[in-house]
Amino acid sequence: MSYGFLDIAITPSVKAAQAEMGADSIWADFKGHREFDRFTENEKAFIAERDSFYMATVSETGWPYIQHRGGPRGFLKVIDERTLAFADYRGNRQYISTGNIAANDRISLFLMDYPRRTRLKIFAHVEKLSVEDDPALAELVADPTYKAKIERIFRLRLDAFDWNCPQHITPRFTEQEVVAAIRPMQERLAHLEAENAELRAKLAKPAD
């Protein structure tokens, strides 16, 4: 069975590196994977929970460029089992990713879940759309509560994805996740403090 992600990622130079390190036999006839070219409910749920991702493009001079994209949770939309889209908001106005995409429509995304040490890797082809090109799509990817100007829409056509093992992923937590984790402790502490204050008041009260 084809292993779609590695069909793209393993080039002759990658094969040479695998052979040099004695790993070529591992991947030469790898079995046990379906072809990851359709998002399932598992990937859709994972993507819907993300509030950021890393996006890699390549310039006309061959230089890779990695950019962090963030927004409200779920701002990267799964349109169907092979299509993603997101609103591109105004940033520092360098437009490096936008320019790279105009010359080479290949793109790679890394979606991270640091607390669960999980990462989803995506290979896709991307097209740039104006808000006027597809008003329905623009409405779908827009978040009226997010105060930023949409300059364009990126629509991605999936080629392949893969999940990474958790090895070497350092757990990290957002402020919201930390607040939620320590809330029971804070509530318990408040209860104990109130109980302690009540006991102190009783002890300080003169005996009849």
C-alpha positions, 0 to 999 in steps of 0.5 A: 500500500502506498504511504502518501506522505513518504511518497512525496517526502522521500527523494533520491537524496533522502534515500541516500541519507537513509542508506548512509544511516542504515535505515533504508530497509525500514522504509523500502517496503513499509507496510501498515499505513493507509494512504493519508490523502483524505481527512477523517473525523480524527484529523478534522477534530484535531484541526478544529482545536488548533489556534496556530500552526507553522507554515513552510513555503519555498522562494524562487531562490530555493530558500525555505521560509517558515511562518507561524500563523495564529488566530481564534481556535479553529480558524483553519477550516476543513472545507471537505476531506481534501480541502483546507482554508484560512483567512490571511490577516494583515501582519508586518506586510512583508508578504514573504509567504504570499510571494513564495506561493505565487511562484510555487504553490507547494506548502507544508503545515505543522499543527502542534498539540504540545500538551498531548505531544502530538503533531500533524504534518500536511503537504498541500498545494495552495491558491490565493483568493481575494475576499471578493473571489469567493464570498461564501468561503470568505464568510466561512473563514471569517471570525467577526469577533477577531479584530484583524483585517482579512487581506486574502484567503488561502485555500489548500488542496491536500496531497498527503498528511501524517502523524508524528510520534511524541518523541522529543515534543516538549509539553507546553501549555497556554495560559488558558490551559494553566488556569483551567488546570489549577482552578480546582486547587485554587477553589480548594485553597479558597475553601480552606482559607475560609474554613481557617478564618472561621475557626480563628474567629471561633477561637478568638471569641471570648468564652461565655 
